[in-house]
Amino acid sequence: MSIQVILASMLERELAARGVQSLGHSDCMEIVENLLGRLKELDRELAARTIEQR
């Protein structure tokens, strides 16, 4: 099981606990993939800043 599937399932449960029933598993997968992509981009930006500051 991939980390994306695990995170999407966690997101589904959290949303359901808050009464959000309109998003399906594929929606949650897409949200997780977008978030992971944004985190990777942020990580690259922070690494570049660290290198520039040396």
C-alpha positions as CSV (number, residue, x, y, z in Angstrom):
1,M,0.0,0.0,0.0
2,S,1.5,3.3,-1.0
3,I,1.7,6.4,1.2
4,Q,-0.7,8.2,-1.1
5,V,-3.4,5.5,-0.5
6,I,-2.8,5.6,3.3
7,L,-3.0,9.4,3.4
8,A,-6.1,9.5,1.2
9,S,-7.8,7.0,3.4
10,M,-6.9,9.1,6.5
11,L,-8.2,12.3,4.8
12,E,-11.4,10.5,3.9
13,R,-12.0,9.5,7.5
14,E,-11.1,13.0,8.9
15,L,-13.5,14.6,6.4
16,A,-16.3,12.1,7.2
17,A,-15.8,12.8,10.9
18,R,-16.4,16.4,10.2
19,G,-19.5,15.7,8.1
20,V,-18.0,16.0,4.7
21,Q,-19.5,13.3,2.6
22,S,-19.2,14.8,-0.9
23,L,-15.6,13.8,-1.6
24,G,-14.9,10.3,-2.8
25,H,-11.7,8.3,-2.6
26,S,-10.5,9.6,-6.0
27,D,-11.0,13.2,-4.8
28,C,-8.9,12.5,-1.7
29,M,-6.2,10.8,-3.8
30,E,-6.0,13.9,-6.0
31,I,-5.8,16.2,-3.0
32,V,-3.0,14.1,-1.4
33,E,-1.1,13.9,-4.7
34,N,-1.3,17.7,-5.0
35,L,-0.2,18.3,-1.4
36,L,2.7,15.9,-1.7
37,G,3.8,17.7,-4.9
38,R,3.6,21.0,-3.1
39,L,5.6,19.7,-0.2
40,K,8.3,18.4,-2.5
41,E,8.5,21.8,-4.2
42,L,8.7,23.6,-0.8
43,D,11.4,21.2,0.2
44,R,13.5,22.0,-2.9
45,E,13.0,25.7,-2.3
46,L,14.1,25.5,1.3
47,A,17.1,23.4,0.3
48,A,18.1,26.0,-2.3
49,R,17.8,28.8,0.2
50,T,20.0,26.9,2.6
51,I,22.7,26.4,0.0
52,E,22.5,30.1,-0.9
53,Q,22.9,31.2,2.7
54,R,26.2,29.3,3.0
